[in-house]
Amino acid sequence: MSVHLAPRRISPFVVLAAVAEGGRQLRGCLKPAAGLAAIFVLIGLLIFALLLWLDLAQMILPFAGGFLLLGPVVLSGFIALRRTRAAGLRPGTRQVMVAFRQAPRGLWVVAGVCALLFLIWISDAATVYSFMIGVGAARETGQVLRFHALTGVMGAVLAFIVFCISAFSVPLLFDRRANLVEAVTASVKAVFTNFGSMLLWSLVLTVAVIATILFPPLLLLSLPCLAFASDLIYLEIFPPDEGLPDTPSLVQDCHGR
């Protein structure tokens, strides 16, 4: 692995500082960021409504949890918005469209892998649902809890795999700092180099997903905030090369407060 792809170690406090900074930066581009997030809120609400109409309410949690597998796919648009604002320019829909249109091929490969794992996850959850609960059968609390426990373990394994390969490969590919193999390798190494901090980051993501299940419109704010935080964490672990947008060090920010 080349020197510029060697991940730095960060503390858990940097993760918390990134989330706080992501919230502050969201206020500077609230309309375009919330507008992009609204697309996914609408899709989620339509899926939830369809599941309720089909009397498959117990499948809402697996579908919502599956968003952790698809989350990396939408990072490019939010990264473009945050970088535009950081450069002192006015972020808008144009930056989002350009980001997706100019995304390198490797990034779409990562997106395809995430989508494939999502389909595997939903297929497995549906199979377990048919065996443990069944369509039209009486739902006992114990059955539902066992279903969510089992599918939760299955989903956690897939989510961890996706997290390792995509957490930092997406921004590395977005910035064209690596090819597909180099980006995925660097991402996996970064996760295990900062395992404690990444556990905290994954916990934050999980809590956010659960919160949006209880109140889906919350995704309008949580999705861009966490996407901004993800970009900031990436820039701390892989400091910008010459020519890339720089960012104030969150490490210094943590110690300065």
C-alpha positions, 0 to 999 in steps of 0.5 A: 500500500502506498504511503498516502493510503496508510491510515492514521489512528484517531480517537473516539472523540474525533468521531463525536467531534465529526458528528457535531461538526457535520451538524454545524456544516449542515446548517450552511447547506440545509436546503440542498442537503435536505432535498437530496435526503428527501428522495430517500425519505420518500422511497422509505415511506413508500416501502413502509406503506407497501409493507403495512398494506401487505400486512408485513409490518415485521419486515419494516425493521429489516428493510430499514436496517438494510439502509446501512448497506445502501448508505455508502451509495449516496455519499457522493452527492453529500460529499460534493455539497460539503466540499462546495460549502467548505470551498466558500461556494454556494452548494446546490443541486448542480454539484450533486448531479455532477458528483454522480455523473463524474463518479469513477467506475470503481465507485459504481462497482462498490455501489453494486456490491452494496446493492447485491448484499442488500438483496441477499439480506432482504431475501434471507430476512424474508425466508426467515420470516416465512418460516418463523412467522408466515403470512396471515398467521397470528403474530406472537410476541415471542416469535416476532422477537426471535425473528428480529433477533435472528435477522438482526445478527444476520444483518449485522454480519453483512453490515460489517462487511459493507462497512469495512469495504465501503466506509473509506473506499467511497471517498477515496474513489470519489477523490480519485486517490486510488483504484478499486482494489487499493481503495477497498484494501485501504478501507478495510485496513483503516477500520481495523486500525481504528477498531474502537473508534469505528465501533463507536461510529457504527453504533452512531449509525445504528442508533440513527437508523433506529431513530428514523424507524420511529420517526422517518422524517428525521432522515432529512437531517440525520442522513446529510449530517452523518454523511458530512461526518463520514467525510470529515472522519475520512479526511482525518484518517486519510489526510488530504494530498496536495490539490485535495480540499483540506479541512481543519483538523478535528483532532486539534479541534477536540483538544482545543475545546 
